[in-house]
Amino acid sequence: MTIKKIGVLGAGSMGGGIAHLAAVKGFEIVLCDVDQKFVDGAVKRMSGFMDKSIAKQKMTMEEKEEVLKRITLTTQMEDLASVDLVIEAIFEDLEVKKNAFQKLDAICPPETIFSSNTSSMSITTLASATSRPDKVVGMHFFNPPLIMRLVEVIRGYYTSDETVKLASDAALAMGKTPVVVKKDTPGFIVNRIMMPQFLEAIRIVEEGIASPADIDTAVKLGLNYPMGPFELMDFTGVEISVHVGDYLFNESKDMKWNPPQAIKALVRAGRLGKKTGGGWFDYDI
């Protein structure tokens, strides 16, 4: 089997970015979301990014038009029936994802491979919502997908060797470096390493040892990271960090994964509208 046509479920920053990347690399794309405004917004972001590339003479207008022609927009999940590979990139909620996989299972032919862009959740559990657990795999891209070079390919308990190879080959065809996560463990590789750094940085703030700005400076200059933990949490979304931490804690019951109160308070403040979409540098924590 050769993957030529990819369906992306979810047109947010990750889903839209993955669709854009795959279209640039020559894949036919079906980009699906629940509301037309989301898929239109994704195309607007793609167009703006390519306009900047055109201005820098890294792309021509004709190349931009060819990329956009390869992308079909839809709000109907049924339109994913014709794809070889589905990449799910919706909200990090296990039940929402399982429901989506169950619907996809009824729509897509048996040979279609299902993948999830989840950053930490169980591929085996997602596969349990389908009749094809051997064809379910994790494909965790990093934000922004056009720039970040890594894709974690996660093997679920029943994922076949062929599915892992096809997912890895698709990542390579998109210009990425795939690494295989051999066991379906919460957090996979990167989040398993990164989340303890996030949580410890927050505890340092809670203990009054240093400010978020100074911690970011220390990490960037002392560890040579391109972004500090608080900058990175703001970039990816503070609420996502809480969801991932809660998931890791609920799966392991290990207190080291329990998100500190400061980040929970930050999320609550955002939900109350005190600073919609705010992050660590918008509040006095």
Order of alpha helices (4+ residues) and beta strands (2+ residues): beta-alpha-beta-alpha-alpha-beta-beta-alpha-beta-alpha-beta-beta-alpha-beta-alpha-alpha-alpha-alpha-alpha
